[in-house]
Amino acid sequence: MTKLPTKGQLLVAEPSVIRDVSFTRSVILLADHNEEGSVGFILNKPLDVTLPDLIEGMEECEIPIYNGGPVEQENLYFIHTAPELIEGSLEISSGIYWGGDFQRAVDLILAKEISCDNIKFFLGYSGWGSKQLDQEISEHSWVITKNNLCKELLKSNHLALWSDKLRELGGSYALWSNAPANPQYN
C-alpha cells in the first residue's frame, strides 16, 4: 500500500525522474495537501539570483532565491521560522511557516532581525491538482519522507539534500546517492 502525503512531509524525487528538468533530484517541502490539490517548494534548487536582484533596497542582503517549482515562476514566495514576527503566516509543520506579511519580512531582513537561517525565498511553486500527487506517488515518481530536520531544514546544505535523503532511505536508494546527475557520465 502506498503511503499518502501530508503537509510538512518531504517529497524526494525518485532517481528514475531524470527527464523532468524541474523535478530531477528535487526535495520538496509539502506546504499543503488536501482534496483540492497540493502545494510545495523545491528546497534544493538555488537560482543564480539573490534577493537584491528582485527587491530594490536590499543590496546588503545576499539571500539566495530558489526555484520553488514550475508554477507561477514570476511570483516570489517564502517560508520561515518567525511567525511571531511575520503576521499572517500559515504553519506548515515542525516550526516552519509559509508566507505572511511580505513587507514585514523585508523590513525584518533589513533590520537584521531575521537571516537566511530563518527564511527561504522561492520563485514559483510546485503544484498538483486533485489526486495528481497521489497518482505520481503510486507511479513511483516520489518517495515520501518525514522532515526530520524540522526548522533546521532552512539551514541545511541545499546541494547535498537529495543525496542525503537517499542515503537515509538506505537500500538501493543509497546506491543512487553518489550517482552522477547524468547517468551517461557513469
N, C-alpha and C positions, 0 to 999 in steps of 0.2 A: 504494500500500500504506500502511495506517495505521500510524503509529509506536506501539509498545507502551509503556505506562508502566513505570517502575521507581521504587523508593523513592528519595526525595531529590529527585525532579523536582518541578516546579510544574505544577499544572493551572490553566489560565487559562480562565475561563468565556467561551464564545463570546458575541459581542454578541447573538445571537439568543435566548439564555437569559434572557428578560426576565419571564417569568411565574412563575418559581420564586423565592420570597422568600429562601430560604436561599442560593441559588447565583448570583443575578443579580450580575454584576460582581465575582465572587469570584476570589481567587487562593488556591489550596490547596497546602500543602506535603504531598506524599505521604509519609507516615511508614512505610507498609508496603504491599507489593503482592505477592501470591502466588496460588497456585491456589485458595486458600480465600476470598480476597477482598482488599479494600483498606481502608486507614485513612488519613485525612488531617485536617489542621486548616486552617480558613479563616484566613488571615493578616490580612485587611483589613476585618474587621467588628467594630470595638470596640463593646462594650455600654456602657450607662450605669451600669456597676458597676465598682468597684475592689476590690482585694484586701481592704482593711479592711471592706468591706461583707459579705464572706463568711467572714473568719477573724478571730476575736477576738484582740485584742492587736497588730494590725498597723496601728494608727491613723496612724503616721508613714510608712507605705509606700504611697504613692498609685500603685501599679502597676495599670494597666488590665487588665480582663478582656475577652477576645474571644469572639465566638460561633464556636466551633470547628466547628459543624455541627449538623444536626438530630437526631443520635443521642445518647442519654443526656445530655441537657442539664442534668440535675440533678447531674452529676459534673464535678469540676474536673480538668483535665489540664494538663500543662505540657511545653514544650520548652525547651532551654537549651544553653549552650556551656561548661558547667563539669562535665564528667564526673569530673574528678579530685577534685571536692568533693562530688559527689552520687552516692553508691553506688547501684548497680542501674540506672544509665542505659543505654539502648539507643541505639546510634548509628544515626542516620538516614542521614546523609552530610555531607560538607563541614564537619565540625566541629560539627554540630547533633545534639543528643541528645534522646531522648524519655523522660520520666518518671524514676523513681528514688525514692530515699527522700524522700517529701514533707515530713516533719517537718524533715529536714536542710535542705531547700531553704528552708523558712520560717525556720529558725534563721539561715541564711546571709544572708537578706534583712534580718532584724532586726539582725544584726551588721554590715550594710552591706558584706559581702564579695562579694555579687553584687547587681546592679541590673537595671532593666528593659532595659538593653542586653545582658544575659546570659540573660534568662529571659522567657518569654511564657506567660501562663495563658489557658486556654480553658474555657468551659462547653460541654460536648458535643464531639462529633467528627463528621466526615463518614465514612460507611462504605458500602461496596458489597459485595454478595455475590459469589460466584464468577462471574467473567466479566462482571459487571454494568458495571463501569467500562469494560472493553474495548468493550462494546456502546455505551455512551454516547459514547465517543470515536469509534467508527465512525459514529455518528449526528450527529457534529459538534457535540456539546454542550461539548466541552473541547478546548483546544489544549495539548499537552504542551511544556513548555519546560525548559531546564536552569536550575538555581538558580545563576545566575552571580554572585549576591550572597554566596554561601556563608554564613559566620557573620554577615555584615553584614545578612542578611535580618531578624534580630531587631531591628535598629536602623532599618530602612527606614521611610519615610513610608507608613504603612498606608493612608492615604486616597487616595494617588496610585498605589498599587501596580498596580492593574488597568490604569489608563490608561498607566502607564509600560511595562508588559509589552506592551500592544497596540502602542505606538509602536515598541518593539524588534522586534516581529514584522513591522512595515512593511506595505506594500501597502494593501489595503482595511482591514486592521486599524487602521492609523494613522488613517484617517478616523474610525473609531468612538471613538478615544481621547478626543476632545473632545465627543462627543455627550452630550446631557443624559440623566440616568438614566431619565426618562420621555420617550420619543420624541414624545409629543404636545406637549411643550414646545418642540420644534424649530421 
